[in-house]
Amino acid sequence: MNFKRWLKHAFMPPWAWRRAFPQATLDAIEAAIGASETTHGGEVRFAIENSLPGILAWRGMRGRERAIEMFSNLRVWDTEHNSGVLIYLLLADHDIEIVADRGIAARVAPAAWEAVAQTMEAAFRQGEFERGARAGVEQVGALLAAHFPPSGHNPDELANRPVIVRR
């Protein structure tokens, strides 16, 4: 347990995410996801979490573990071709995690997902959250398009609106 990290999570204001992701930015991310999903047969979800609940931070839960939990809770795994991808941001830790369902994970190397996260991180460090988020969605979409091109039957199985994970 890292006491400094726990304090950061415990005392982060619940509204802090709005500084980086105001309504217009959330709308832009939603539009980028919608546009992306016309080019492939996968599903993209985008989740933003300010901070972990205190008990999870106290127990040392990491961003990757929480992203996998959110992947399940948001039912990203529940797509027809097992081609769902979650882009998860844990703002308190400045952590970006990308979790891919088994259908796409079997075809895309972990290094490719890490490259997407690094692109996003570079933009976020410059305070350009919308540009970074859109770039991440576009890059994930390109990876999905390469392995899951759109078919005649391409329903929108998951909501495109970014999810704000609240305690």
Buried (B, 14 or more C-beta within 10 A) or exposed (E): EEEEBBEBBBEBEEEEBBEBBEEEBBEBBBEBBBBBBEBBBBBBBBBBBBBBBBEBBBEEBBBBBBBBBBBEEBEBBEBBBBBBBBBBBBBBBEBBBBBBBEBBBEBBEEEBBEBBBEBBBEBBEEEBBBBBBBBBBBBBBBBBBEBBEBEEEBEEBBEBBBBBBEE
